[in-house]
Structures are given as C-alpha cells and as structure tokens.
Amino acid sequence: MKIYHVHQGLTHKTFSELAEQIDTCRWDGNTLQANTSEIKFKSYYYNELQGLNWAVNEFWAEEDVLLKDIQGEQQSIFIRFIKDETLYYQQGIKSIGKGNVQGVCMYNYPQTIDMLIPAHKSVKWIGVSINAHLWKQLTHNRFPELDGLIFSKKKWIIYESLSIQMENYISDIFSAQNVGIGRIGLTLGSGLLLLTFFFQEIYKRRKEKNNIGTLTADADLLFAIKDDLQSHLSEPPSIEELMKKYGMSETRLRINFKKMFGMPPRQFVLRERYREAYRQINQTDKSIIDIAYSLGFANKGHFSNGFKKEFGISPSQLRTRKI
C-alpha cells in the first residue's frame, strides 16, 4: 500500500508537498497531475474566493493508496463530495460513495479522516475547505447549533446523502474541468450551488431536536445500521431487529442515528426509497409501478403522492420529461 500525507486546508502547501511524495507528479500552482502506468491522478485547485478553497480530484492507482489526513493549522470545516466508484474511509473502513447511501461528509478541525482508495478503482471527489471565520460572516448566526460545533474543540462528523440536485451539480463541476475558457467561473458557480443545496439539507435538521451534535454511540455501529437499511430498502429491518442485532437501546439508536444522518431510521429509508425511485425513473426504462413495488411501495397512489411532495413533480411527469 502506498501512503501519501495530505495537509488539511487545501492550500498551496497541500499540493506542493503532495507533489514531492508522488513520483513524476507535476504541480504548476493550479493543477496537480501524474499519469503513469502505476498512478493516474489529477487535482484542480481553486482559491479565488478568500477563505473558501476547492479541489476537484480524479484518482486511480495500481495498488491500494492511503491518503493520510494531516491536521491543519487553522480552524476550518472540511467537506468531501464523492462521485463514481466507492470511496472508503479509514475510520472503520466504511464506504460512502456511489452505490452507498451517503455521498457527503463534513467534519471539523482538529478531526482527521484518512481516505483509503482500493487498487484499480477510479475515484472522483470534490474537497472543500471553509475557514471558520468566513462561515460566521456568511451565516450571521442563523444556525447556532452548527456554529457551536464548528467553533468547538470537540471532534465531530456529519454525513449526508446526495440529493438529486447535488448529484447534478457534481457532474457539472467535473464536466467543467474539460472546458478551456470559463472553467474557473463554471466550477465556482456550480460549486456554490452545490454547497447551497448541501447546507439546505443540513438546515432541515433544525426542525427536530437531536439532529446534530456529538455522538454517544460508536460510529461504526451507526454505519452498519445505515448499510443494513440501505441494503434492504424494500423490506428494511425493524427498530426491534436493529436493537437486537447491534446491541443498542431504542433511545440511543434513534438519537445517535439522527445526529449522524439527520433523521430517524424509518424516515431515512423512506427518503432514500424516493431518491432511488427518481434515479430509476430518470435513468432506466422500467415501468413506474415496477419501480415502486421493487422499492417496497405497496400502493401506487401513495407512492405518487409522496414522490410529488418530495420532488415537486409526479413520477409520470418525470418520465415524460425524460422522453
């Protein structure tokens, strides 16, 4: 396994030091890239907005690679949006990329999260670093629960699944890297919209108590519960089955699941059913009723009404728009 050390903050230091560690890697102040039979890596760096740094990354390697997160020097929050193949996090080796419910993680300084990229896996992700003082200027104390976490010395992590809008803007950002004139504007424009939709999802957590905060249960167990639910959307395990399987009381399970994923397990499953239905209606030719039944919806009317409430468009309207 290859191990590379990556400094938090997404500064010039991050990329220049990484370039020194990877053979044949070139860093010109804007783009970091290597292209050999053993490693193919390209990272586009954007620091045009003060206090808000971006890196758009594509990575493939002949052997496993561990990108080891090195603690930064200033108080910031870090966000990673995952696209394409599965990306694994070293803490518990839990996956959050394509094919998994979670596609975004946000964490704070001094937290560090290593990234383990399996051999022969093409991985794309977008990294964002937001200076804590910039966050305070932008939010004007409208989210005190999150403000308390950001300026806390306690380590925390928040996970969120990709909404349909976020998936679209992530695709737009990667497409923009192939544009000559206008690449920076297109990337930052789509990036700001991506952040907006992400924080909208986080902001929704304010509607209920205990939807954000530090955990009192093991994160690995919570990921296992999430994976269990995501793998069985049509027939998810009951709360009682989860309690017995993972050795956790109902109260502890519900509170900690909400803190990490933003909602209780039952609501989480329902949301992910609708999002998966949207993808299948938009990307496949399966009939709408077959999609609904395959995801555990027994009543087509209830499915259609809930779908329209979630996305503002009915399943049949989405299918017609696709055609």
N, C-alpha and C positions, 0 to 999 in steps of 0.2 A: 504494500500500500504506500502510495505517495502522500506526504503530508506537507501542506503549504500553510503558512501563517498569514492571516488576513486581519489587518487592523480595522477596528470599527471606525465609523465616521465618514467613510467614503471620501477621503481627501487624496491629494496628490501622493502623500506618503503611503497610503494604502496600496496604490497601483505601482509606484516605483519600487517598493520593497517586494511586492509580489513578482514583478518582472525579474528581479535579481534571483528569485528562487526557481523560476521555470526556464529551463534551457531553451534557447532560440526565441524566447519571448521578447517582443518589442513593445515599448511604451513611448508614445510621442506626445504625451501630455493630454491627449483626448481619447485615444484608443489603445487598449492593451490587447495584443493578439499573439497567438502561437499556432502554427499549422505544420505538424509533423505526422508521421505515421503513428506516434505514441500519444499525442495530445493535440486536440483542436479546441482552441479557446479564444473567444473574442468578447471584450467588455468595452462598452461605450460609456464614457464618463461625462456627466453634465453637472456643472456647478455654477451655472449662470444666475441662479436665484440664491441670494445670500442666505445661508442657514439651512438651505434645502438642497441636498446633494443626491444624485441619481446614478445608478449603474445598471445598464441593460446587458445581461450576460447570456452567453451560449457556451456550453462546456461538454466535451466528450473526451474520454481517455481510454487507453488500452488496459489500464488496471484501476482498481479502486483508488479514489482520491478523497482525502480528508482535508477540507478547508477549515482550519482551526481558527476560531474567532478569538482575537486578542483584544482585551479591554481597551477602550478608547480613553481619551484624556479629558473629555468634557461631557457634561450632562446632555444626553440626547435620547431620542427614541428611534428604534430601527424597525423597518417594515420590510418583509420579503413576500413578493407575489410570485407564485410558482406556476409555470406553464409547461405543457408537454410532460414527458416521462416522470416517473415517480422520483421525488427528492426525499432523502432520508435525513432526519436529524439525529445527531449522535446521542442526545439525551434520550435514552430508551429506544433509540433506533425506530422512531415512529415516522410514518410516511404521511405527507400532506399534499402531494402533487396530483397530477392527472390520474383519474381512477379512484381518487380518495375524496372524502367529503371536504376536508379542509384544504384551502389553497392560499391562505394568507396567515402570516404570524406577525405580531407586533410585540416587541419587548423593550426593556429599558436598560440604560447604563446603570449599574455595572454588570448586568446579566450578559452572559456569553452563550452562544448556541453554535456548536460546530455543525458542519454540513458534510455528510458522507455521500459521495456520488458513486454509485456502483459502476464497475467497468462496463464499457460498451453501451452505456445509457446516455442518450442525448438529452441534456437538461437545459431548460431555459428559465431564467428567473430575473426579476427586477428588484433591485435593492434600493431602499430609500432611507436617508438619514435626515432627521429633523432636529435641529437644535431646540432644546427645551425652552429657551427664552423666546425663540421665534414662535413656538407653539402657543406660548402665553399671549403674545401680541395678536396672533390670528384668532384665537378663541375668545378672548376677552372674558375669561372665567365663566363661559357658558356651560362648561362640562366639569364641575368641581370634583366629581368622583374620579374622573380620569386625570385631572390636574394633580390630585392628591397622590396618585400612583406615579405619575411622571416625575414629580419632584421628591419622591420618596427614595430612600436608600435601600429599601427592600427590593429584592428581585421579583419580577413578575413577567408573565407571558399571556397574551390574549390570542386566541385562534378564531378565525372566521372563514366560512366557506365563500367561494366566489359566486357573486350574483351574476346573472346573465350580462348585465351592463359592464361589470368589471372584466368578465371574460372578453367582451368585445374590445374594450379599451386596451387590454393587454395585447391582443392581436394587432391592434392599430399601432401600438408602440413598436412592436417587433417589425412590422411592415415598414415603419418609418425609417428604420436603420438602413434600408436599401435605397433611400431617397437621397439624391445629391443636394441640390439647393432646397432649403426648407426643412432639413432633417431636425435641426435643433428645435425650431418652433413647433413642428408636428409632435415631436417627442414630449416636450414640456407641456404642450396644450393637452394632449391625451393623458399625460401623467397627472396633471392637476385634476382632470375629470375623474381619473381612476381613484385618486386619493379622496375626492369628494364623495364618490359612491361608497368607498370603504368606510369612511367616517360616518356616513349616513347609517350604515348597518350597525356600527358601534353605538351611535347615538340612540338607536332604537332600544338599546338595552336599558335606558333610563326609565322606561315605562314600568319596569318591575324591580323590586328590591333584590339585592344579592346577585345582580347580573354582571358585576365587575368587582374585582378585588383580588387579594392574595388567596391562595388555595390552602385548605386544611386537609386535603386528601392527596394521595400520590398521583402525580400527573400521568404516569404510565398506565395506571388503572383507568383513569378517565379516558385516555386514548383508546384503551382496549374496549371500553364500553362504547365509545363512539364508533370504532371499527365494527363492533358487533351489530350495532344498529344500522350502520351504513351498508353492511353486507346482507342485511335481511330487511330491506325496505318494504317488501310485500307482506312479510309476516315477522315484524320485529319482536324481540323478546320483551316480556312484560317487566315492569318495575320489580316485581317479586322475584322473577327469574334472574334479573341483573343483581339484585341484592344478594341472593344466594350464591351466585357464581363468583362475584367479586368481593364478597365478604364485607359489605358496606351497608350501613343503615339507610333507610329511605330518605331521611332528612339530610344526611351527609351527602348521599349520592345526588339528590336533586340540587342542593345549594352549590356544590362544587362543580357539577356539570354546567349549571347556569353561568357560573363565574368564568369558566373556560370557553364555553361555546355560545353563551348569550341567551339561552332559553332552556326550558326543561326538556327531557328526552322525547316525550310524546310530540311536542310542538316542533322539535328539531327534525324528527322523522317526517312529519307532515310537510314541512318546508322543503326538505330535500326530495320528497316524492314529486312535488310540483316542479322543482327546478329540473329534475331528471326528465319529467314528462315534457317540459319545454324543449329540452335538448333533443329528445327523440322525435317530437313533432316537427321540429325545425330541421333536423339532420337526417331523418330516415323516412321511409315510405310506409312504415307500419300504420295500421288504422288507429284512429284516436281511441276507439273503445278497447282495442287490444293493448295499447299502451297503458290506459287507465287500469285495466284489470291486472296487468303484469306488475303494476306497482302497488297493488293492494286496495285500489278503489273499487268498491262493490257496486256503487251507484253512479251511473254516468252523469246524472243531473247534479249530484253533489260535487262530483269532480269538476264539471264545467263551471259551476258557480264559484267554487274555491279557487280554481285556476284564474278566472277573470278577476277575482278580488286580489289575487297575488300579483298579477301582471298587467291588469287593465285591458286585457284582450282575451277573447274566448279561444279555446283550443281550435275551433273550426276557422276562426278569423286568422289565427296564426298560420294554419296550414294553407289557407287561401293566399295569404301574403307571401308565403314561401314559393308557391307555384307562380 
